[in-house]
C-alpha cells in the first residue's frame, strides 16, 4: 500500500471531474432580421412553395400536368409521358442533381441549405407563424419562461393548430403528386385508401415535428449533407465569414476610455439571428447553413458606428487571409475543379435534353407465347404466337402498322394494324407464319417493325426469335 494515500492531501483531493459527451439542448430563439439576404431567402420560400402547392392543380390536356401515377405506372410531366421503362431518365436526373450540388457547394458553400432546403424553408414558415402569434424574440422567451396562464395556453394552442393545418395540407399536397388531386378531393375525408391516408399523416407528422420542434437539430445532427460538405469545401469556396483582423479585440465602446478595440462592438446580434444558434465569430463551423442572417444583422451596426460594412461577409478563406480584391476572388473561384464540374454538368444536361427531344414516343415489348412453342397450320406453314405490348406515349390516339421480317416468306396472320389510345398500353396477340423449309430447325432471329400510320418517324424495330420444329 502506498503511504502517500494516507496523507491529508490525498484525503482532501477533489473527486475526478465528470465529462458529458452530450450537450443538453437549448432552445434557439431566433430574432427577426431584415436585409438583402433575408429578402432573397423569402423570395426562394415563395418560389419553392408556389411550385409545390400549385403544381398539382395545373391541368394539361384534361389531366393533371404533373403526376406520378402509381396505379397506372406512368409519370405525366406536362406533354411528356414516361413509363417504367424510362427509369433511365430518373437516373440522369439524379446524376444532374448530384453534380449541380457538388458544383454549387464548391463555388458558394451551402446555398441549398440556406435557401432551398425543405427543412430551412418550412422552418422559416413555422417561425413566421410563431412570430405572428406569440410575438418577437423577447416576447417568446418571456412567454416560455412564464407560468401556464390562460393567455399562454390560448397562444400555444392557436400556434400548434395553425402548424398542424399547414402540415396536413402539405401532406395532402405531396400525395396529390401520386394520386390525381380530383380523386383525393372526392375521397375526403373518410374514403382515402390506406396508403394515401398513411403518407398524408406521415409527411404531415414529420413536417410538424421537424419544422416546429427539431429545427436546427436536423441541420446539426441528422442531415448527412452537413457532415460530408467539408470534403467539397476548399480555401477558395465562398462562405459566411467573420473578419477577426478587423473585429478583434471586440468590446463595447465606452466614453472616456482610450482602449483600442476592433470594429466588433460585441452586440451579439449575429448570434441572436442565427437559425442554428452558433456564433460566427468563432470561425467556420459545420452548423452554419450559409443563410446570411448574421450579415443582415451586422451591416446596420457597422453603419451606426461609422465603420465600413463587411465585418461579416460572404467571401473565401484565402480572400480573407490574403486580402484579395473582388476581381482576384472571382479569378480564384474559376479554378480547375469548378471548370471540370461545370463541363460534366453541362455535358450530361445537354445529353439528357437531346435524348428526351429525340425520344421515339413508342415502346414495344414482345413476349413469345411459351405455352405453344411452334405449331403447324392447315396449309403446312409453321406458326409462332407472340404477345405485343404497344405503349403509346403521345398525347393523341394512334394507329400502328405491324410488320415482320428476318426469314424468307415470313408474314403476319390476321390484321396488321392496331389502334392505341393516347398515353395507353395496348396488348395484342399476333401469329407469325413461315414456310416449313424457310429456316433452320431451332431458334431463328426475326424482327418486328411497328410504325405509326400517320408519322413514319414514330417507329421501332424489335428483335425476337422464331422457333422451328426439329
C-alpha positions as CSV (number, residue, x, y, z in Angstrom):
1,X,0.0,0.0,0.0
2,X,1.4,3.4,-0.9
3,X,2.0,5.5,2.2
4,X,1.1,8.7,0.3
5,X,-2.5,7.5,0.2
6,X,-2.8,8.2,3.9
7,X,-1.6,11.8,3.7
8,X,-4.0,14.7,4.4
9,X,-3.6,15.9,0.8
10,X,-4.7,12.6,-0.5
11,X,-7.8,12.6,1.7
12,X,-8.9,16.1,0.7
13,X,-8.2,15.7,-3.0
14,X,-11.2,16.7,-5.2
15,X,-13.2,14.0,-6.9
16,X,-12.4,13.3,-10.6
17,X,-14.3,15.7,-12.9
18,X,-17.2,14.2,-14.9
19,X,-17.3,14.9,-18.6
20,X,-20.6,14.8,-20.5
21,X,-20.4,13.7,-24.1
22,X,-24.0,15.0,-24.8
23,X,-24.9,18.7,-24.6
24,X,-28.3,19.5,-23.2
25,X,-30.4,21.0,-25.9
26,X,-31.1,24.7,-25.5
27,X,-34.0,26.1,-27.5
28,X,-32.9,28.7,-30.1
29,X,-34.9,31.9,-30.1
30,X,-34.3,33.5,-33.4
31,X,-34.5,37.2,-33.7
32,X,-36.3,38.6,-36.7
33,X,-33.9,40.4,-39.1
34,X,-34.4,42.3,-42.3
35,X,-31.9,42.8,-45.1
36,X,-30.7,41.8,-48.5
37,X,-30.0,38.2,-47.6
38,X,-33.3,37.8,-45.8
39,X,-35.2,39.2,-48.8
40,X,-33.6,36.6,-51.1
41,X,-34.4,33.9,-48.6
42,X,-38.1,34.8,-48.7
43,X,-38.0,35.0,-52.5
44,X,-36.9,31.4,-52.5
45,X,-39.5,30.5,-49.9
46,X,-42.3,31.9,-52.1
47,X,-40.9,30.4,-55.3
48,X,-40.5,26.9,-53.9
49,X,-43.8,26.8,-52.1
50,X,-45.8,28.2,-55.1
51,X,-44.3,25.5,-57.2
52,X,-45.0,22.8,-54.6
53,X,-48.6,23.8,-53.7
54,X,-49.8,25.0,-57.1
55,X,-48.4,22.4,-59.5
56,X,-50.9,19.6,-58.6
57,X,-53.8,21.9,-59.6
58,X,-52.5,22.7,-63.1
59,X,-54.5,21.0,-65.8
60,X,-52.9,19.7,-69.1
61,X,-55.0,18.1,-71.9
62,X,-57.7,17.2,-69.4
63,X,-55.5,15.6,-66.8
64,X,-53.1,16.7,-64.1
65,X,-50.0,18.3,-65.6
66,X,-47.5,16.7,-63.2
67,X,-48.5,13.3,-61.8
68,X,-46.5,10.2,-60.8
69,X,-49.5,7.9,-61.2
70,X,-48.6,4.8,-59.2
71,X,-51.8,2.8,-60.2
72,X,-51.2,3.4,-64.0
73,X,-47.4,3.2,-63.6
74,X,-46.9,6.4,-65.6
75,X,-45.3,9.7,-64.9
76,X,-47.0,12.7,-66.6
77,X,-44.9,15.8,-67.0
78,X,-47.0,18.2,-68.9
79,X,-46.8,16.9,-72.5
80,X,-44.3,14.2,-71.6
81,X,-45.4,10.7,-70.6
82,X,-42.8,8.4,-69.0
83,X,-43.2,4.7,-68.3
84,X,-41.3,2.3,-66.0
85,X,-39.0,1.5,-69.0
86,X,-37.9,5.2,-68.9
87,X,-36.2,4.8,-65.5
88,X,-33.0,5.8,-67.3
89,X,-34.2,9.4,-67.2
90,X,-34.6,9.2,-63.5
91,X,-31.0,8.1,-63.2
92,X,-30.0,11.0,-65.4
93,X,-32.0,13.4,-63.2
94,X,-30.3,12.1,-60.0
95,X,-26.8,12.5,-61.6
96,X,-27.6,16.0,-62.8
97,X,-28.8,16.9,-59.3
98,X,-25.7,15.4,-57.7
99,X,-23.3,17.3,-59.9
100,X,-25.3,20.5,-59.5
101,X,-25.0,20.1,-55.7
102,X,-21.2,19.5,-56.0
103,X,-20.7,22.5,-58.3
104,X,-22.8,25.0,-56.2
105,X,-21.3,23.8,-53.0
106,X,-17.7,24.0,-54.3
107,X,-18.4,27.6,-55.5
108,X,-20.6,29.1,-52.9
109,X,-20.9,26.8,-49.9
110,X,-24.3,25.7,-48.5
111,X,-26.5,27.7,-50.8
112,X,-29.0,24.9,-51.0
113,X,-29.2,24.6,-47.2
114,X,-29.7,28.3,-46.6
115,X,-32.3,29.0,-49.3
116,X,-33.9,26.0,-50.9
117,X,-33.7,23.0,-48.4
118,X,-37.2,22.0,-47.3
119,X,-36.1,21.9,-43.7
120,X,-34.9,25.6,-44.0
121,X,-38.0,26.7,-45.9
122,X,-40.6,25.1,-43.7
123,X,-38.7,26.2,-40.5
124,X,-38.8,29.7,-41.9
125,X,-42.6,29.4,-42.4
126,X,-43.2,28.0,-39.0
127,X,-41.1,30.6,-37.3
128,X,-43.0,33.3,-39.2
129,X,-46.3,31.9,-37.9
130,X,-44.8,31.6,-34.4
131,X,-43.7,35.3,-34.5
132,X,-47.1,36.5,-35.7
133,X,-48.9,34.7,-32.9
134,X,-46.6,34.8,-29.9
135,X,-44.6,37.9,-30.7
136,X,-41.0,38.8,-31.2
137,X,-38.0,37.1,-29.7
138,X,-38.2,38.7,-26.3
139,X,-41.9,38.1,-26.1
140,X,-41.5,34.4,-26.9
141,X,-38.8,34.0,-24.3
142,X,-40.9,35.7,-21.7
143,X,-43.9,33.6,-22.6
144,X,-42.0,30.3,-22.4
145,X,-40.3,31.1,-19.1
146,X,-43.6,32.3,-17.5
147,X,-46.2,30.1,-15.8
148,X,-49.0,28.5,-17.7
149,X,-51.8,31.0,-17.9
150,X,-55.0,31.2,-19.9
151,X,-53.3,33.6,-22.4
152,X,-50.2,31.3,-22.8
153,X,-52.4,28.3,-23.3
154,X,-54.5,30.1,-25.9
155,X,-51.5,31.4,-27.8
156,X,-49.8,27.9,-27.8
157,X,-53.0,26.2,-28.9
158,X,-53.6,28.6,-31.8
159,X,-50.0,28.3,-32.9
160,X,-50.0,24.5,-32.9
161,X,-53.4,24.4,-34.6
162,X,-52.1,26.5,-37.4
163,X,-48.9,24.4,-37.6
164,X,-50.9,21.2,-37.9
165,X,-53.2,22.6,-40.6
166,X,-50.2,23.7,-42.7
167,X,-48.6,20.3,-42.1
168,X,-51.7,18.4,-43.1
169,X,-52.3,20.4,-46.2
170,X,-48.6,19.8,-47.2
171,X,-49.1,16.1,-46.7
172,X,-52.2,16.2,-48.8
173,X,-50.3,18.1,-51.5
174,X,-47.5,15.6,-51.5
175,X,-49.9,12.7,-52.0
176,X,-51.5,14.7,-54.8
177,X,-48.4,14.2,-56.9
178,X,-49.0,10.4,-56.8
179,X,-52.9,10.2,-56.9
180,X,-54.9,12.7,-59.1
181,X,-55.9,15.6,-56.9
182,X,-59.5,15.4,-58.0
183,X,-59.7,11.8,-56.8
184,X,-58.3,12.8,-53.4
185,X,-60.8,15.7,-53.0
186,X,-63.7,13.3,-53.8
187,X,-62.4,10.8,-51.3
188,X,-62.0,13.3,-48.4
189,X,-62.2,12.8,-45.5
190,X,-63.0,9.1,-44.9
191,X,-62.7,7.4,-48.3
192,X,-59.0,7.7,-48.8
193,X,-57.1,4.5,-49.3
194,X,-54.8,3.1,-46.7
195,X,-51.6,4.2,-48.3
196,X,-52.9,7.7,-49.1
197,X,-54.0,8.2,-45.5
198,X,-50.7,6.9,-44.2
199,X,-48.5,9.1,-46.3
200,X,-50.6,12.2,-45.7
201,X,-50.2,11.8,-41.9
202,X,-46.7,10.5,-42.1
203,X,-45.4,13.5,-44.1
204,X,-47.5,15.9,-42.0
205,X,-46.2,14.4,-38.8
206,X,-42.5,14.8,-39.8
207,X,-43.2,18.3,-41.2
208,X,-44.8,19.3,-37.8
209,X,-42.0,17.7,-35.8
210,X,-39.0,18.9,-37.8
211,X,-40.1,22.4,-38.6
212,X,-41.9,23.0,-35.3
213,X,-39.6,21.4,-32.7
214,X,-36.3,19.9,-34.1
215,X,-35.4,22.8,-36.4
216,X,-31.7,23.4,-36.2
217,X,-31.1,19.9,-34.6
218,X,-31.9,18.4,-38.0
219,X,-29.2,20.5,-39.6
220,X,-26.7,19.8,-36.8
221,X,-27.2,16.2,-36.0
222,X,-29.5,14.5,-38.6
223,X,-28.7,15.9,-42.0
224,X,-25.9,13.9,-43.8
225,X,-25.1,16.8,-46.1
226,X,-23.9,18.9,-43.1
227,X,-21.4,16.2,-42.4
228,X,-19.9,15.5,-45.8
229,X,-19.9,19.1,-47.1
230,X,-16.5,19.6,-45.7
231,X,-14.9,17.5,-48.4
232,X,-16.4,19.8,-51.0
233,X,-15.1,23.0,-49.4
234,X,-11.6,24.4,-50.1
235,X,-10.0,27.7,-49.2
236,X,-11.5,29.3,-52.4
237,X,-15.1,28.3,-51.6
238,X,-17.4,31.3,-50.8
239,X,-18.6,31.0,-47.2
240,X,-20.0,33.3,-44.5
241,X,-17.0,34.5,-42.6
242,X,-16.2,36.9,-39.7
243,X,-13.1,39.1,-40.2
244,X,-11.1,38.8,-36.9
245,X,-8.4,41.1,-38.2
246,X,-11.0,43.9,-38.3
247,X,-13.2,42.8,-35.4
248,X,-10.8,41.9,-32.7
249,X,-10.4,42.7,-29.9
250,X,-14.1,43.1,-29.6
251,X,-16.0,45.0,-27.0
252,X,-18.5,47.8,-26.3
253,X,-17.3,51.4,-26.7
254,X,-17.3,53.5,-23.5
255,X,-16.8,57.2,-23.3
256,X,-13.6,58.4,-21.6
257,X,-11.6,55.3,-22.4
258,X,-8.7,55.0,-24.8
259,X,-8.7,51.3,-25.2
260,X,-8.0,50.3,-28.8
261,X,-10.8,47.9,-29.9
262,X,-11.7,46.3,-33.1
263,X,-14.8,47.0,-35.2
264,X,-16.9,44.4,-33.4
265,X,-18.9,46.0,-30.6
266,X,-19.9,42.6,-29.2
267,X,-23.6,43.4,-29.5
268,X,-24.5,39.7,-30.0
269,X,-27.0,40.3,-32.8
270,X,-25.2,37.9,-35.1
271,X,-25.8,35.1,-32.6
272,X,-29.4,36.2,-31.9
273,X,-30.5,36.0,-35.6
274,X,-28.7,32.7,-36.4
275,X,-31.2,29.9,-37.0
276,X,-28.8,27.3,-35.8
277,X,-27.7,29.3,-32.7
278,X,-23.9,29.5,-33.5
279,X,-21.5,32.3,-33.1
280,X,-20.0,33.0,-36.5
281,X,-17.1,34.9,-34.7
282,X,-15.8,31.5,-33.6
283,X,-14.8,30.7,-37.2
284,X,-16.2,28.5,-39.9
285,X,-18.5,25.8,-38.4
286,X,-20.3,22.9,-40.0
287,X,-23.6,24.1,-38.4
288,X,-23.6,27.2,-40.5
289,X,-26.2,26.9,-43.3
290,X,-25.0,30.0,-45.2
291,X,-28.3,31.9,-44.8
292,X,-26.6,35.3,-44.4
293,X,-28.8,36.4,-41.5
294,X,-25.7,37.4,-39.5
295,X,-24.6,39.7,-42.4
296,X,-28.0,41.4,-42.4
297,X,-27.7,41.9,-38.6
298,X,-24.1,43.2,-38.6
299,X,-24.1,45.6,-41.5
300,X,-26.6,48.1,-39.9
301,X,-24.5,48.1,-36.7
302,X,-21.4,49.0,-38.8
303,X,-23.4,51.8,-40.3
304,X,-24.4,53.2,-36.9
305,X,-20.8,53.0,-35.6
306,X,-19.4,54.6,-38.7
307,X,-17.4,51.6,-39.8
308,X,-17.4,50.0,-43.3
309,X,-19.7,47.1,-43.9
310,X,-18.4,43.6,-44.3
311,X,-17.2,42.7,-40.8
312,X,-19.2,39.6,-41.5
313,X,-19.3,38.9,-45.2
314,X,-19.6,36.3,-47.9
315,X,-16.1,35.6,-49.1
316,X,-13.4,32.9,-49.1
317,X,-10.8,31.9,-46.6
318,X,-8.0,32.8,-49.0
319,X,-9.6,36.2,-49.7
320,X,-9.8,36.9,-46.0
321,X,-6.3,35.9,-45.2
322,X,-4.6,37.4,-48.3
323,X,-6.9,40.5,-48.7
324,X,-8.0,39.6,-52.3
325,X,-9.8,42.2,-54.4
326,X,-13.2,41.2,-55.8
327,X,-11.5,40.5,-59.1
328,X,-9.0,38.2,-57.5
329,X,-11.7,36.4,-55.6
330,X,-13.5,35.7,-58.9
331,X,-10.3,34.6,-60.5
332,X,-9.8,32.0,-57.8
333,X,-13.3,30.8,-58.0
334,X,-12.9,29.8,-61.6
335,X,-10.4,27.0,-60.7
336,X,-9.8,23.6,-62.5
337,X,-12.2,21.8,-60.1
338,X,-15.0,24.2,-60.9
339,X,-14.5,24.1,-64.6
340,X,-14.5,20.2,-64.5
341,X,-17.7,20.1,-62.6
342,X,-19.3,22.7,-64.9
343,X,-18.2,20.8,-68.0
344,X,-19.6,17.5,-66.8
345,X,-22.8,19.1,-65.6
346,X,-23.4,20.9,-69.0
347,X,-22.5,17.7,-70.9
348,X,-24.9,15.5,-69.0
349,X,-27.7,18.1,-69.1
350,X,-27.4,18.7,-72.8
351,X,-27.2,14.9,-73.5
352,X,-30.4,14.4,-71.4
353,X,-32.3,17.2,-73.1
354,X,-31.2,15.8,-76.5
355,X,-32.2,12.3,-75.6
356,X,-35.7,13.5,-74.4
357,X,-36.1,15.7,-77.5
358,X,-35.3,12.8,-79.9
359,X,-37.0,10.1,-77.9
360,X,-39.4,8.0,-80.0
361,X,-42.8,8.2,-78.3
362,X,-43.5,4.5,-78.8
363,X,-42.4,1.5,-76.8
364,X,-43.0,-2.2,-77.6
365,X,-42.4,-5.3,-75.5
366,X,-42.5,-8.6,-77.3
367,X,-43.1,-11.9,-75.5
368,X,-43.4,-15.2,-77.3
369,X,-46.2,-17.5,-76.1
370,X,-44.3,-20.2,-74.3
371,X,-47.3,-22.4,-74.0
372,X,-47.1,-23.2,-77.7
373,X,-43.5,-23.3,-78.9
374,X,-44.4,-24.0,-82.6
375,X,-47.3,-25.4,-84.4
376,X,-48.2,-26.4,-88.0
377,X,-51.0,-24.6,-89.7
378,X,-53.6,-26.2,-92.0
379,X,-51.6,-25.1,-95.1
380,X,-48.4,-26.7,-93.7
381,X,-46.7,-23.5,-92.6
382,X,-45.1,-23.2,-89.2
383,X,-46.7,-20.7,-86.7
384,X,-45.4,-19.0,-83.6
385,X,-47.6,-16.9,-81.3
386,X,-46.4,-13.6,-79.8
387,X,-47.9,-11.1,-77.3
388,X,-47.1,-7.5,-78.2
389,X,-47.4,-4.7,-75.6
390,X,-47.6,-1.5,-77.5
391,X,-47.2,1.7,-75.5
392,X,-48.4,5.0,-77.0
393,X,-46.5,7.7,-75.0
394,X,-48.0,10.6,-77.0
395,X,-51.0,12.7,-76.1
396,X,-53.1,11.6,-79.0
397,X,-54.6,8.3,-80.1
398,X,-52.7,6.5,-82.9
399,X,-52.9,3.5,-85.2
400,X,-49.8,1.4,-85.6
401,X,-48.9,-0.8,-88.6
402,X,-47.3,-4.1,-87.7
403,X,-44.7,-5.9,-89.9
404,X,-42.3,-8.7,-89.5
405,X,-39.1,-9.7,-91.3
406,X,-35.9,-11.9,-91.0
407,X,-37.0,-15.1,-92.7
408,X,-38.0,-15.7,-96.3
409,X,-41.7,-15.8,-96.7
410,X,-42.5,-14.7,-93.2
411,X,-45.8,-12.9,-92.6
412,X,-48.4,-12.0,-90.1
413,X,-51.6,-13.9,-89.9
414,X,-54.7,-11.6,-89.5
415,X,-54.9,-7.8,-89.2
416,X,-51.6,-6.0,-89.4
417,X,-52.6,-2.8,-87.6
418,X,-53.7,-1.9,-84.1
419,X,-55.3,1.3,-82.6
420,X,-53.9,2.5,-79.2
421,X,-55.4,5.4,-77.2
422,X,-53.4,8.3,-76.0
423,X,-50.9,7.5,-73.3
424,X,-52.1,3.9,-73.1
425,X,-50.7,0.4,-73.1
426,X,-52.4,-1.9,-75.5
427,X,-51.7,-5.7,-75.6
428,X,-52.3,-7.6,-78.8
429,X,-51.7,-11.3,-79.8
430,X,-50.2,-11.9,-83.2
431,X,-49.5,-15.1,-85.2
432,X,-46.4,-15.3,-87.4
433,X,-46.1,-17.9,-90.1
434,X,-43.2,-19.1,-92.2
435,X,-42.9,-21.8,-94.9
436,X,-41.7,-25.1,-93.4
437,X,-38.4,-25.1,-95.3
438,X,-37.6,-21.4,-94.9
439,X,-35.5,-21.6,-91.8
440,X,-33.3,-24.0,-89.9
441,X,-34.5,-26.1,-87.0
442,X,-34.4,-24.3,-83.6
443,X,-34.3,-20.6,-82.9
444,X,-34.2,-18.1,-85.8
445,X,-33.8,-14.3,-85.4
446,X,-36.7,-12.2,-86.7
447,X,-37.6,-8.5,-86.3
448,X,-41.0,-6.8,-85.7
449,X,-41.5,-3.4,-87.2
450,X,-44.1,-1.2,-85.6
451,X,-44.8,2.3,-87.0
452,X,-47.5,4.9,-86.7
453,X,-49.5,5.1,-89.9
454,X,-49.7,8.9,-89.8
455,X,-46.0,9.5,-88.9
456,X,-43.3,7.2,-90.2
457,X,-40.8,8.8,-87.8
458,X,-42.5,7.1,-84.9
459,X,-41.3,3.6,-85.4
460,X,-39.4,0.9,-83.6
461,X,-37.7,-2.3,-84.6
462,X,-37.7,-5.1,-82.0
463,X,-35.8,-8.4,-82.1
464,X,-37.5,-11.7,-81.4
465,X,-36.9,-15.4,-82.0
466,X,-38.9,-17.8,-84.2
467,X,-38.8,-21.5,-83.3
468,X,-38.8,-24.2,-86.0
469,X,-39.5,-27.8,-85.0
470,X,-36.7,-30.2,-85.2
